[in-house]
Amino acid sequence: MDSDGVSVPLIHEHLMMPCNDLRRGDCCERLEAISDGYYCTTCDFFVHKKCGDEASECIENPFHSNHPLRLGFLSRLQRQHWLKVVRSCDLCGKNIGDLFYRCEICDFDMDLHCAKYPPLEVIDIPEMHSHKLNLLKDRVEFDCDAKCGKIGYGFPYECHECDSKFHVDCVRYSSSEEVKHPLEVNHSYHSLHPLKLFMGQPPDYSDGKCRLCGRKIDDKLFYHCSSCNFTLDMRCVLNPPPKSVLDLKTHDHQLNLLPRLISFTCNACGLNGDRSPYACFQCDFLIHKDCFGLPRLININRHDHRMSRTSLIGIVNSVCGVCRQKVDWTCGGYSCQRCSTYIAHSKCATREDVWNGKELEGVPEEIEDIEPYVVIDDNTIQHFSHKEHYMRLNVNGLMCEVNKRCNACNHPISPQSFYGCMDCDFILHQNCAGFPRRKWHVLHNERLALVTSEVNIFGCSACHKIFNGFRYEHEDTKLDVLCGSFSEPFIHPSHPHHPLYCISPEDDEVCSGCNERSYHVLRCIEDNCGFILDFGCATFPQVVKHRIEDQPLSLCYGEKASGKYWCDICEKETNPNTWFYTCKDHRASLHTWCVLGDFMGLIPKSTIELWNISYEVVLNNSISRPICRHCKSHCIPPIILKKIGTSDPYFCSLDCIESFKRLWRAK
């Protein structure tokens, strides 16, 4: 432990502060009688002390004896999207927290509570059931006979006499394992009436938020005054904010808390608030509680230069570089000292998906050489990934062999301009050769490095395609070079009149290119436009060569048509409202998947390992197309996988590999 906090690397990536908090732990989703724990202010992440101190990297558990269970935790960026997909403990059926034990091989999850306190094999709870209950050792699907009445799948308690079954968690709740809290409390911020303990959802007439901190009530335990419609969450009951604050870095005078619903504009960040500001009546100064102690100097993932805190923006008609909304120029915020017009709201700049939590005041700025190559002459370069030879520019990619591929993005060279090695087969698109060696990216809060070394395969964190070429990476975040090279504003030929920005959505959104839902999207911010692209569609090649046509195919962005369109590759109907590839005279309409497939990001002739099985990446360019081992159809995409060491080796897609794997396991 140091003066800045506690390092608990097994459970969280940031330093954490010792803390008392009555809310459920993000570790195990449970209430504990002793509320000591660790708290990360950057992520609003609370862990019970017992969960943190007793966590092990790997455990053996009798309910999953086949394999050890490994401790996993969600990073703050993963946490945002994980909430969209609720996962449950396979033992008790309860939603798991941000810490859990998992077997990747069997897709088996166990929450920390079940790992620490495994359920008793036999239990007797007369108030719940008249007979003894026995814990089944096999996973089954069942209807819970407790009050919840929900269908479960896991290890239930069963009554052998009457064949009743119960969730483990329903039995635990009935046995009073959950912590009990006072039914009423007298609170200093609401002296008129006592606050009563409520369970479940907040009343319909309330806004469902804590009066003091504004957080959504999501613990299912909170205190409320029905007469005054006044609600406090558990953490504000235990650790209420101070009634007055003197912080000279924020304001020259003492600030006092107003615990009421009131609309105001925060002088620190310029954004509107609806409750409980701190106020200086002498200066007519109002500030959000969360805007105290804002860092002076930071990096954000939307901008290449450092951003400094200012108490007055002073630039009329300025727009926030993060949310793209107007900034109140009479209030504080963050500005770039090099780029005079780049501004950000304080709350936007310090969001957990924008800022890495590091205060840079007093930290010297590193000057790095991010240029990817040295210019030798007008047509010759020496690229950092291929220092042993010079590379010469070729402006007409049509002269290149059809099967030549860029060593960075793995896409075919033709018909784009490229740099070719003067002594060997190493080759890069002109555009790919210019990607910087280090850069910031909107999907990660640390600077990413361009890595050119060989890799097995990885799933791109933006488009989720598999890839084994050049990549931008930092720790567990890996982006293929096309997704990794994204910067704002982004101009795409399908939407040339308005730029696109990566603005974090509250939920998955539908891409205008493929009509599929995605979480990481680029959007047009113009009113009533609604144009959205996911990273997969945004990085489709605009022009490709395919053996079905002599001339290059162009990406068509959909069109309104009354007749039917047919794909000349798979001979199935196409949807003209979604993107497709077409030839010069527009006679063809080819599915993007038929033209590109699932393995466009893989290097032909390379060997990869997928789910512990070795495959060779092969070009599907023979006269007789091979038969897919799973779907039994001729393989359509230009690149397919060949399983090594079998007589029936070919797979045309990831879906076919996954489906075949499931069928094989079922046998």
Secondary structure, 3 states (H helix, E strand, C coil): CECCEECCCCCCCCCEEEEECCCCCCCCCCCCCCCEEEEECCCCEEEEHHHHHHCCCEEEECCEEEEEEEEEECCHHHHHHHCCCCCECCCCCCECCCEEEEECCCCEEEEHHHHHCCCCCEECCCCCCCCCEEECCCCEEEECCCCCCCEEEECCEECCCCCCEECHHHHHHHCCCCCCCCCEEEECCEEEEEEEEEECCCCCCCCCECCCCCCECCCCEEEEECCCCEEEEHHHHHCCCCCEECCCCCCCCCEEECCCEEEEECCCCCCEEEECCEEECCCCEEECHHHCCCCCEECECCCCCCEEEECCCCCCCCEECCCCCECCCCCCEEEECCCCCCEECHHHHCCCCCECCCCCCCCCCCCCCCCCEEEEECCEEEEHHHCCCCEEEECCHHHCCCCCECCCCCCECCCCCEEEECCCCCEEEHHHHCCCCEEEECCEEEEEEEECCCCCCEECCCCCCEECCCEEEECCEEEEHHHHCCCCCECCCCCCCCCEECCCCCCCEECCCCCCEECCEEEECCCCCCCEEEHHHHCCCCEECCCCCCCCEEEECCCCCCCCEECCCCCCEECCCCCEEECCCCCCCEEHHHHHCCCCCCCCCCEEEECCEEEEEEECCCCCCCECCCCCCECCCCEEEEECCCCCCEECCHHHHHHHHHHHHHC
